[in-house]
Amino acid sequence: MALLGAHLPTQGNLASALELGAQLGCQVVQLFVKSPMQWMAPPLTEAAVSAFLDARSRTKPQILVAHAAYLINLASPKREVLQLSRQALLEEARRCQRLGIAFLVVHAGAHLGSGERSGLQRLRDSLHWLLDHLDNSSTPVVLLLENTAGQGSCLGARLGQLATAIGDLPCELVGVCLDTCHLFAAGYELRTEEGVAALAKEIAETVEWQRVRLLHANDSLRPFGSRVDRHWHIGEGHIGMNGFRALLRHPHFSSLPIVLETPQAERKHAENLRRLRSLFATPQS
């Protein structure tokens, strides 16, 4: 069975996400290491780092993942935003190093009308800039570029775009996080074994499977190909339980660590985790 977990709230205390993860039986915990809606954040205190490392020692998650701030746009044509985005991502990566978090997920960004080619070039340049400025020698952090639903001018709706952005970067430092809702909304069919097989083949031919390090498991509130990013509860959206069953019967997808990002207001993560676990327990016909 794959390693399962969820994105969990910190409520002003990073260690609380690990405590909640242990209560839910999560082997993977994803969290924000600073506010996702602000550029700046107070420095991490030694007390906060110590509390986090102590909670990690007690709760023993197998994989820790951070999700970068939503404001970050590594493809922005606006110089000030681009500089702020790069500095913000660098700061988050350094926080991950202090906290011992191995993976940092970031959205591919948007070209904001400047064109796909120039947007992808700025994204590539931003990733190179980050690796040039981050000392990854002692405590490496793997940056994971996340695919998008394709809303507006967002890049990364097609896997070929991600491949263009990361193709010449070291595989051990830059990878890919795939989001099921984003894939489905962008026009990748997940509801049949044939569709999943076609997706797996495209992954092999573009970003390559060795770079895919994480799966965000989210159903989609909006229909196939809608290009609208609206996560929903497992089995209750347009992907449905049969879609997740088809996905998790594929050996490549079933072997990835899985993180839920489903809404927390309507239902706690426990039910969604139970549903995913049930798919691994279902015998294959």
C-alpha positions in Angstrom: 0.0 0.0 0.0 1.2 3.5 -0.8 2.1 6.0 1.9 -1.0 8.1 2.6 -1.4 11.5 4.2 -2.9 14.9 4.0 -2.2 18.6 4.0 -2.8 19.7 7.6 -3.3 23.0 9.3 -0.6 24.4 11.6 -2.8 26.9 13.5 0.2 29.1 14.2 2.1 26.1 15.5 4.0 24.0 13.0 4.2 21.0 15.3 0.4 20.8 15.6 0.2 19.5 12.0 2.4 16.5 12.9 0.2 15.8 16.0 -2.9 15.9 13.9 -1.3 13.7 11.3 -0.5 11.1 13.9 -4.1 11.1 15.1 -5.3 10.5 11.5 -2.8 7.7 10.9 -0.9 9.8 8.2 2.4 8.4 7.0 2.8 11.6 4.9 2.2 15.1 6.3 2.1 18.2 4.1 2.0 21.7 5.6 2.7 25.4 5.1 6.0 26.5 6.7 4.7 30.1 6.6 1.5 31.9 5.7 0.5 31.0 2.1 -1.0 34.4 1.5 1.8 36.7 2.6 5.3 37.4 1.1 7.1 37.8 4.4 6.9 36.0 7.7 8.7 36.3 11.0 11.9 34.2 11.2 11.6 30.7 12.6 12.6 30.7 16.2 14.8 28.1 17.7 11.9 27.2 20.0 9.6 26.5 17.0 12.2 24.5 15.2 12.9 22.4 18.4 9.2 21.8 19.0 8.7 20.7 15.4 11.7 18.3 15.5 10.5 16.9 18.8 7.0 16.3 17.4 8.5 14.6 14.4 10.5 12.3 16.6 7.4 11.4 18.6 4.9 11.1 15.7 7.3 9.5 13.2 5.8 10.5 9.8 7.7 8.8 7.0 7.6 11.8 4.6 7.3 15.5 5.2 6.2 17.9 2.5 5.9 21.7 2.5 3.6 23.6 0.1 4.9 27.0 -1.1 2.9 30.2 -0.8 0.2 30.8 -3.3 1.5 34.3 -4.1 4.6 32.9 -5.7 4.7 33.2 -9.5 8.0 32.0 -10.9 6.9 32.9 -14.5 5.6 36.5 -13.8 6.5 39.1 -16.4 6.4 41.7 -13.6 10.0 42.2 -12.4 9.0 43.1 -8.8 6.7 40.0 -8.5 9.3 37.8 -10.0 12.0 38.9 -7.6 9.6 38.6 -4.6 8.6 35.1 -5.8 12.2 33.9 -6.1 13.2 35.3 -2.7 10.0 33.9 -1.1 10.7 30.4 -2.5 14.3 30.5 -1.4 13.2 31.5 2.1 10.7 28.6 2.2 13.4 26.1 1.0 15.7 27.3 3.8 12.9 26.9 6.3 12.4 23.3 5.0 16.1 22.6 5.6 15.9 23.8 9.2 12.9 21.7 9.8 14.1 18.6 8.0 11.4 18.7 5.4 12.5 16.8 2.3 10.0 18.1 -0.4 8.8 21.6 -1.3 5.8 21.8 -3.7 5.4 25.0 -5.8 2.9 25.9 -8.5 4.3 26.4 -12.0 3.1 30.0 -12.2 1.3 32.1 -14.9 2.6 34.1 -17.8 -0.1 36.7 -17.4 -0.6 37.3 -21.1 3.1 37.6 -22.0 3.0 34.2 -23.8 3.7 30.6 -23.0 7.2 30.6 -24.4 8.4 33.6 -22.4 6.6 32.4 -19.3 8.3 29.0 -19.5 11.7 30.7 -19.9 11.2 32.8 -16.8 10.0 29.7 -14.9 13.2 27.8 -16.0 15.4 30.8 -15.1 13.7 31.0 -11.7 14.4 27.3 -11.0 18.0 27.8 -12.0 18.2 30.9 -9.8 16.9 29.0 -6.8 19.4 26.2 -7.1 22.2 28.7 -7.6 21.3 30.5 -4.3 20.3 27.5 -2.2 23.0 25.5 -0.4 21.7 22.0 -0.9 24.9 20.2 0.1 24.2 19.2 3.7 20.4 19.2 3.9 18.9 18.8 0.4 15.4 19.9 -0.3 13.7 18.5 -3.5 11.6 21.1 -5.3 8.5 19.6 -6.8 6.8 21.5 -9.6 3.0 21.0 -9.6 0.8 20.6 -12.6 -2.2 23.0 -12.9 -5.8 22.8 -14.1 -5.0 25.4 -16.9 -7.0 28.2 -15.6 -6.3 31.6 -17.1 -2.6 31.9 -18.2 -1.4 29.3 -15.7 1.5 27.1 -17.0 1.8 23.4 -16.4 -1.6 22.2 -17.5 0.2 20.0 -20.1 3.0 17.7 -18.9 5.2 18.8 -21.8 5.3 22.3 -20.3 6.6 20.9 -17.0 9.2 18.9 -19.0 10.4 22.0 -20.7 10.8 23.9 -17.4 12.8 21.2 -15.6 14.4 19.1 -18.4 18.0 20.3 -17.8 17.8 20.5 -14.0 19.2 17.7 -11.7 16.6 15.0 -11.1 17.7 14.6 -7.5 16.8 18.2 -6.8 13.9 19.1 -9.0 10.9 16.8 -9.6 7.1 16.8 -10.2 4.0 16.6 -8.0 0.9 15.5 -9.9 -2.5 16.6 -8.7 -5.5 14.5 -9.8 -8.0 17.3 -9.8 -5.7 19.5 -11.9 -5.0 16.6 -14.4 -8.7 15.9 -14.8 -9.7 19.5 -15.2 -6.9 20.0 -17.7 -8.3 17.2 -19.9 -6.4 14.1 -18.8 -8.9 11.2 -18.5 -8.6 9.4 -15.1 -11.9 7.5 -15.0 -10.9 4.5 -17.1 -7.9 2.2 -17.1 -7.3 3.1 -20.7 -7.1 6.8 -19.8 -4.8 6.2 -16.9 -2.5 4.1 -19.1 -2.4 6.9 -21.7 -1.5 9.4 -19.0 1.2 7.1 -17.6 2.7 6.8 -21.2 2.7 10.6 -21.6 4.4 11.0 -18.2 7.1 8.5 -19.4 7.6 10.5 -22.6 7.7 14.0 -21.0 8.6 14.6 -17.4 9.7 11.0 -16.9 8.6 8.8 -14.0 11.8 9.2 -12.1 10.9 12.8 -11.5 7.4 12.1 -10.2 7.8 12.1 -6.4 4.3 12.9 -5.0 0.6 12.6 -5.9 -2.0 15.0 -4.6 -5.3 13.0 -4.5 -8.3 15.3 -4.9 -11.6 14.6 -6.6 -12.9 17.4 -8.9 -16.0 19.5 -8.2 -16.0 20.6 -11.8 -16.4 18.5 -15.0 -13.7 16.9 -17.1 -11.7 19.5 -19.1 -13.3 22.4 -17.3 -9.8 24.0 -16.6 -11.2 25.0 -13.2 -9.3 24.0 -10.0 -11.9 23.0 -7.4 -10.9 20.1 -5.2 -13.5 17.8 -3.8 -14.0 14.8 -1.5 -12.8 11.4 -2.8 -15.5 9.7 -4.7 -18.0 12.6 -4.6 -16.7 14.6 -7.6 -16.5 14.0 -11.3 -13.5 11.6 -11.0 -15.4 9.3 -8.7 -14.4 6.2 -6.9 -14.1 4.2 -10.1 -11.6 6.8 -11.4 -9.4 6.6 -8.2 -9.7 2.8 -8.4 -8.4 2.8 -12.0 -5.6 5.2 -11.0 -4.5 3.3 -8.0 -4.5 0.0 -9.9 -1.7 1.3 -12.0 1.6 0.3 -10.5 3.3 3.7 -11.1 0.6 5.7 -9.4 -0.1 3.2 -6.6 3.6 3.4 -5.6 3.7 7.2 -5.1 3.3 8.9 -1.7 -0.2 10.3 -1.7 -1.4 13.6 0.0 -5.0 14.7 0.3 -5.9 18.3 -0.3 -9.7 17.9 0.1 -11.8 20.6 1.8 -11.7 20.4 5.6 -14.8 22.4 6.4 -17.4 19.9 5.3 -15.7 16.7 6.4 -12.5 15.8 8.2 -9.7 14.1 6.3 -10.3 10.7 8.1 -13.2 9.7 5.8 -11.3 10.6 2.6 -8.2 8.6 3.9 -10.5 5.7 4.7 -11.9 5.8 1.1 -8.4 5.7 -0.4 -7.3 2.9 1.9 -10.3 0.9 0.8 -9.2 1.0 -2.8 -5.9 -0.5 -2.0 -7.7 -3.2 0.0 -10.1 -4.0 -2.9 -9.0 -7.1 -4.7 -8.3 -6.6 -8.4 -10.5 -8.5 -10.8 
